[in-house]
Amino acid sequence: MLSAFLSSLFGFIFLNIPIAFSLILTTIMLMVFANELSSANIASSVYRGIDNFPLMAIPFFMLAGEIMNVGGMSRRIVNFANALVGHVTGGLGYVSVVASMIFAGVSGSAVADTSAIGSILLPIMKKEGYDVPKSTALIAAAGTIGPIIPPSIPMILFGVVAGVSIVKLFLGGIIPGILIGVGLMIVWRFHAKKYGYKAVSHRQTRAEMMTAVKEAGWALMLPIIILGGIVTGIYTPTEAAVVAVVYAFFIGMFIYKELKLSAMPEILVMASKGTAVVLLVCGAATAAGYMITTAQVPEMLMKTLTELSGGNVLLAMFWINILLLIVGCVMDLTPALLILAPMLLPVAESYGLDPVYFGVVMCVNLCIGLITPPVGTVLYVGCGLSKISMGQITKPLLPFIGVMIVVLMLITYVPGLITFIPSLVNR
């Protein structure tokens, strides 16, 4: 049944059928094999996959990111990052990483992060004579921090699918996200030194720094409001997403005065499109998950991994990481997470692994797939912003992908990097 599931799913994907419909068709194929074909079961499973309160956070976080971008908050975050590190050799590269890490604290989406930061910085980097493919590669790689530093849409999905605390998943992503950001800046440092990029600004005086903080202060407060409210229990992640939308709208409309009511229809359409794709895949993956469980696919996978690892948890995690890295190259993050989480979590629990730790490792791993050809979503966004081909960006990406894999292995074999902060919170 495992081979039937995989061959059906990837067969439909290679026929260029959208992933949600590929999942539903795969479910039908599995039902035919099991002689359990039922349209009612499929419809109810799809509806059950969407009818979930925590999933309401997804459209609101997407909407908050769109409002921030149009309302001038993204630009002020970039200006603040420039005040911090713009004076360093190759400063715009560091600015892109720092700005992406800050913006990650609001959007939870790699695509939103890359679009917002890239659309502002790439034209400036071109003007300053930076290597365009390398600069695009850095911005795309930094964009993948968006779903790792809280809030995180993939972690919301994992929490819903696996029944794990979304708050602890959020907190577990803080250190890995910071480590990836630092790793990307280290790689960029060697590149900047090699090509002798100039700093784009002078070292800020205390007065200039205070001015930058004042201008970006309202935008910088949003990640603190979101995470602070969640950790203290003032509101749930879903309610935090609504707070983020209201706050971003108010600041963009009445404080920065760059958000116009006439722009809201387009903003709502953009957020709705992104939400519709994610939720349709959620419903289709739930239907497929029903048949995966019925067909005992997790048990088959557990047996295979046990044979490969000899019962050694370190080897088991190594093979799971390899599997996820391969899948991430051919499948987008959301469907890969929704398909594999129900299959792999029972395997992880059989080895006594913390589900929060496993969920963060899984999300970080699949985020790498966002910048690997041929399906990397963020890769396409970067190419679209810089007007270069995927072939031009692939080679410059390799060092950044390499450092992300190093961080992945580090958090895999030093679990405390994930579990330390969640252990401080009793939620």
C-alpha positions, 0 to 999 in steps of 0.5 A: 500500500505504501508503494501504491500511495507514493507512486499514485501521488508522485505520478499525478504530480508529475502529470502537473496536476495541482497538489490538492487534486493530486492528493484527492485522486491519490485518496480515491486510488487508495480507496479503490485498492482497499475496496472502500471507495466512498465519496461521502468519506472523501467529502467529510474528510476534506471538510474536517481538515478545514474545519479547525479553529487554529487554522483561522490564524493562517489567513490573518497572519497572511493579511497582516503581512500584506498590510505591513508591506503596503502600509510602509512597515516593511520599508521602515524595518529595512531602514532600521536594519540598515541603521544597525548593520548598513555601515559594515562591508557588504552591509546590504546583505546583512540588512536583508538577513536582519530585516527578514528575521524581524519581518519573520516575527509577523508574517509566518510566511517565507513568500511574504518575507522574501517578497517584502524584503526583496522588492525593497532591497534588490533594486538598491543592491543592483544599483550599488553593484552587488552581484545580482544572482548572489544577492537574490540567493541571499534574500531567498535564503533569508526569506526561509527564516519567515516560517521558522521564527514565530509566528509560523504558518507551517508550525500551526499546520503541524500543531493541528495535524499532530495535536501538539502545542502551537505555542511551544512549537513557536518558541522552539523555532526561535533559536534555530531561526537565529542560528540560520540568520547568523549562518547566512551572514557568516557566508555572506561575509566571505563573499562581501570580503572577496568582492570588496563591497562598500558599506552603504551608510556610515556608522550611525550616531546615537541620535541617528540610531534613536531616530531610526528606532523611533521611525520603525518603533511601531513596526518593531512592536508588532512581533513583541505584541504577537509573541508576548501575548501568546506566551503570557496567555493573553490570547491564543495564536489565532487571536494573536493573528487577528490582533496583528491585522488590527494593529498593522491596519491601524498603524499603516492607516493612522500613524504612517498614513501610507495605507489607503482604503482603496488598496484594501480590496487588492490586499484582501484578494492577495491574502485570500488567494494564499489562504485558499491554496493552503486550506484546500491542501489541508482538506485534501491532505486530511482525506489522504491521511485517513487512508494512510492511517487505514492502510497502516502506512506509518507502521510500514514506514516505521518498520523500514526505518527500524531496519535502516537504523537498527533501532538507533535514534540518531541514525533514525533521525539521519534517515528521516532528515534525508527523506525530508530533504529529498521530498522538499526538492520535489514538493512544496512545504505545506503539502509535504508537511501535511502528508508526512507529519501523520506518517512520521510522528508515530515513528518519532514517538516510538523512539521517545522523541519530543513531538515539539522537537520533531515538529521544529526539525521537520519544519526547518528541514522542509523550509530548506526545500523552499529554495531548492530546485525544481519546486522551490516556491521562494526560489521562483519569487526571488527569480521574479523579483530580480528577473534572472533565471533559476539556472543563474541562482542555483549555484550561488545558493549552494553555500547558503543551503549548505549552512542551513543543512549544518544548522539542521544537523546541529538542532537535530543532534542538540535537541536542547537548542529547540526545547530549551525555550519551550521548557520555560513556558508552561503552556 
